[in-house]
Amino acid sequence: MGDGESVDGEGCQGKAELRRRAIAMRLRTTRDDRLRQGQAVVRAFAASGIAVRTGDVVAAYVSMGSEVDTRPLLSRLLVTGCTVLVPRLGGGLDIGWSELESLKSLSNVGAGRPWEPSDGAVLPPGTLGRASLILVPALAVDARGTRLGRGGGWYDRALAVRRPGTPVVAVCWPWENRVADGERGLLPALGHDVPVDAVLTGEGLTWTGRMHCPAND
């Protein structure tokens, strides 16, 4: 199939192996590593040219496990005066959002689940349409914007209702950014995959080729 696409079966198998390798690599990191990388991401975001202002709505997420710690970035967005949306997973596959008032409002809702705001309403999927910037987790991203997630398809379904033109930025570890690898770094792509526009790591922001300019000029 053209443009690097795989048939679903082969693509799913390839993604499963890539996930296994990515998670094994991540498990070598420590809590301090994840926090330092999260702080570096804040600096990279500030230098990226993406402007966020008081009153802007930013959809983000609360990191879990071996992901880069997003709490420093969430704190920065809140201090800026942004309205920050984070996933409210409900049954796990349900798409929902909640406004994050402060990091202190986060609580542990169960093993293997990201922390969620303990108060406030559960907002419907269409709430994502309010966002002018969307930050998503990734295990890898390639030059086409193909994003390797954890396999549940939650974000692919959620992003279907984003506002047209809203940049989607994946946050990951520097070694998971395959954009510069070109054809050599392409990931298996399935028909339901929603590509991202940029990759944000502690080393900087990289546009994937789908979008080449800062979000809010």
C-alpha positions in Angstrom: 0.0 0.0 0.0 1.2 3.5 -0.8 2.8 6.1 1.5 4.0 3.6 4.0 0.6 2.4 5.0 0.2 -1.2 6.3 -2.8 -3.5 6.2 -4.5 -3.5 9.6 -3.2 -6.8 10.8 0.5 -6.2 9.9 0.2 -2.6 11.2 -1.2 -3.7 14.5 1.5 -6.3 15.0 4.2 -3.9 14.1 2.8 -1.3 16.5 2.6 -3.8 19.3 6.3 -4.6 18.9 7.2 -0.9 18.7 5.2 -0.2 21.9 7.0 -3.0 23.7 10.4 -1.6 22.8 9.4 1.9 23.6 8.1 1.1 27.0 11.2 -1.1 27.8 13.4 1.9 26.9 11.3 4.2 29.1 11.4 1.9 32.1 15.1 2.7 32.3 14.3 6.3 33.3 13.9 7.4 36.9 11.4 9.7 38.5 14.0 12.4 38.6 14.7 11.9 34.9 11.0 12.3 34.1 10.8 15.5 36.2 13.9 17.0 34.6 12.7 16.2 31.1 9.3 17.8 32.1 11.1 20.9 33.2 13.1 20.9 29.9 9.8 20.6 28.0 8.5 23.8 29.7 11.6 25.7 28.5 11.3 24.2 25.0 7.6 25.2 24.9 8.5 28.7 25.9 11.0 29.0 23.1 8.8 27.2 20.5 7.0 30.2 19.1 3.6 28.8 20.2 1.9 31.6 22.0 -0.6 30.9 24.7 -2.4 33.8 26.5 -4.8 34.3 29.4 -8.1 32.9 28.5 -6.9 30.4 25.8 -8.2 26.9 26.1 -5.5 24.2 25.9 -6.2 20.5 26.0 -3.4 18.7 27.7 -3.0 15.5 29.8 -1.7 14.3 33.2 1.4 12.1 32.7 1.5 8.7 34.1 4.1 5.9 34.6 7.2 6.4 32.5 5.9 9.3 30.5 7.7 12.7 30.6 6.3 14.5 33.6 3.7 17.0 32.3 3.0 18.6 35.7 5.6 21.4 35.2 3.9 22.3 31.8 0.4 22.1 33.3 1.5 24.5 36.0 3.0 26.9 33.5 -0.3 26.9 31.5 -2.3 27.5 34.6 0.0 30.4 35.7 -0.4 31.9 32.3 -4.2 32.0 32.8 -5.1 29.3 30.3 -8.2 27.1 30.7 -6.6 23.6 30.8 -8.6 20.6 29.8 -7.5 17.1 30.8 -9.0 13.7 30.0 -11.7 12.4 32.4 -11.8 8.8 31.3 -14.8 7.5 33.1 -15.2 3.8 32.0 -11.8 4.0 30.3 -12.9 4.1 26.7 -15.4 6.9 27.2 -14.2 10.3 25.9 -14.6 13.0 28.5 -12.8 16.1 29.7 -12.5 18.2 32.8 -11.2 21.6 33.6 -8.0 21.5 35.7 -8.2 24.1 38.4 -4.9 23.3 40.1 -2.4 20.5 40.4 -3.7 20.0 44.0 -7.1 19.0 42.7 -5.6 15.9 41.0 -6.3 12.5 42.6 -5.4 8.9 41.9 -8.4 7.1 40.3 -6.8 3.7 40.0 -3.7 1.7 38.9 -2.8 2.2 35.3 -4.9 5.3 35.0 -3.8 9.0 34.9 -4.7 11.1 37.8 -7.9 13.2 37.3 -9.4 16.3 38.9 -11.4 15.3 41.9 -14.0 18.0 41.5 -15.8 19.7 38.6 -18.1 18.4 36.0 -17.2 15.7 33.5 -17.4 17.5 30.1 -18.5 15.9 26.9 -16.3 14.9 23.9 -17.3 18.1 22.0 -15.6 20.2 24.6 -12.3 19.6 22.7 -13.7 21.9 20.0 -13.0 24.8 22.4 -9.2 24.2 22.4 -6.8 26.3 20.4 -3.9 23.9 21.2 -4.0 20.2 21.9 -1.1 18.4 23.7 -1.2 14.6 23.5 1.1 11.8 24.7 3.1 9.6 22.3 5.6 6.8 22.3 7.0 7.9 18.9 6.1 10.3 16.1 7.4 10.1 12.5 7.9 12.7 9.7 4.3 12.2 8.4 2.9 13.0 11.9 2.0 9.4 12.5 1.8 9.0 16.3 2.4 5.7 18.2 0.0 5.6 21.2 -0.7 3.0 23.7 -3.2 1.2 21.4 -6.6 2.0 22.9 -7.5 4.6 20.2 -8.8 7.0 22.8 -7.1 10.1 21.2 -7.9 9.1 17.7 -11.6 9.1 18.6 -11.2 12.3 20.7 -9.4 14.3 18.1 -12.3 13.7 15.6 -14.1 16.7 17.1 -11.2 19.2 17.3 -11.7 22.5 15.7 -10.2 22.6 12.1 -6.7 24.1 12.1 -6.0 23.5 15.8 -2.5 22.2 16.1 -2.0 18.9 17.8 1.4 18.5 19.5 2.7 15.2 20.8 4.9 15.2 23.9 7.6 12.5 24.2 11.2 11.7 25.0 13.8 13.1 22.6 14.7 9.6 21.3 11.1 9.0 20.3 11.1 11.9 17.9 11.5 10.3 14.4 10.7 13.3 12.3 14.3 13.9 11.3 14.7 10.3 10.3 12.5 10.8 7.3 11.6 7.6 5.4 13.8 5.5 7.7 11.8 6.4 10.7 8.3 5.9 9.4 5.8 4.1 11.7 3.0 1.7 10.7 0.0 3.9 9.8 -3.6 2.6 10.0 -6.7 4.2 8.5 -8.0 5.5 11.8 -4.8 7.1 12.9 -5.0 10.9 13.4 -1.7 12.5 12.6 -0.1 15.2 14.8 1.4 18.5 13.6 4.4 18.7 15.8 6.6 16.9 18.4 7.6 18.6 21.7 10.5 17.2 23.7 13.0 18.7 26.1 15.2 19.5 23.1 12.7 21.6 21.3 9.6 21.7 19.1 9.7 19.9 15.7 7.0 20.4 13.1 6.2 17.3 11.2 5.6 18.8 7.8 1.9 19.0 8.1 2.2 22.5 9.6 5.2 24.7 9.6 4.3 27.9 11.5 3.7 28.7 15.2 0.1 28.2 16.3 -1.0 31.6 17.4 1.0 34.2 15.4 
